[in-house]
Amino acid sequence: MKQVASCELRVASCHPPLVRFLNSKLETRNSKLGVKSPLFAILMLTGAAALSADSARSVVAEGNALYVKNKHEAALQKYTRAQALLPNSPLLSYNTGNVYFRQKDFDKALEAYGKAAQAPDQALAEAAYFNAGNAQFAKEDYLQAIEMYKQALKIDPEDRDAKANLELARRKLKEQSKPQ
């Protein structure tokens, strides 16, 4: 999934977090908590009430299913509905950022990733910085893209995609700086 030509921007993480990293990064935490559902663990960690957690979990699952089917506008509606139940959820900010990214609304994506980057969950914060770098790259703001990839690498120095994108952004910035 992450294998792409070295001259391309790597965007493998622009999927709902349940697809990219929750299954791997939160699985350990979930097993320690005795929780089988990654989303339930996240909802517990955000302090959501049990009733709204069940509702939000259902709505987010519907949104993720729509996102995977490339029905981004419908997914955004589900995530927005879930945000009404969990207004301070960095995970939902990340998901909405991914939708905005796919819709090429990079400014809104950056705003959402900025909120997600404040997450106490380092895997989520790293993914938010990485995707913010991709959004900046798409805007051809290579200097800001470089900064976002550096933030991602501070959290996960072994992230090969962030390393590759950082080098690509540096090359693009150098090309952009050359006189025409």
RAZIUR-V147209 format. One line per field, one symbol per residue. psi: psi as a letter, one per 20 degrees, with the letter a starting at -180 (. if undefined). burial: I if it has 16 or more other C-alpha atoms within 10 Angstrom, else O. A space follows every 50 residues. Layout:
BEGIN
psi=???
burial=???
END
This chain:
BEGIN
psi=hiorqijqppkhjlqqhhggihhghigggghhikphohhhgghghikqqg ghggggggggggggggghjkmhghghgghhghhhhmhkohghggghghgh ghjkmhghghgghgghijqhohgggghggghhghggghikmhghgggghg gghhgnijohgggghggghgghggghiqq.
burial=OOOOOOOOIIIOIIIIIIOOIIOOOIIOOIOOOOOOOIIIIIIOOIOIOO OOIOOIIOIIIOIIOIIOOOOIIIIIOIIIIIIOIIOIIIIIIIIIIIII IIOOOIIIIIIIIIIIIOIOIOIIIIIIIIIIIIIIIOOOIIIIIIIIII IIIOOIOOIOIIIIIIIIIIOIIOOOOOOO
END
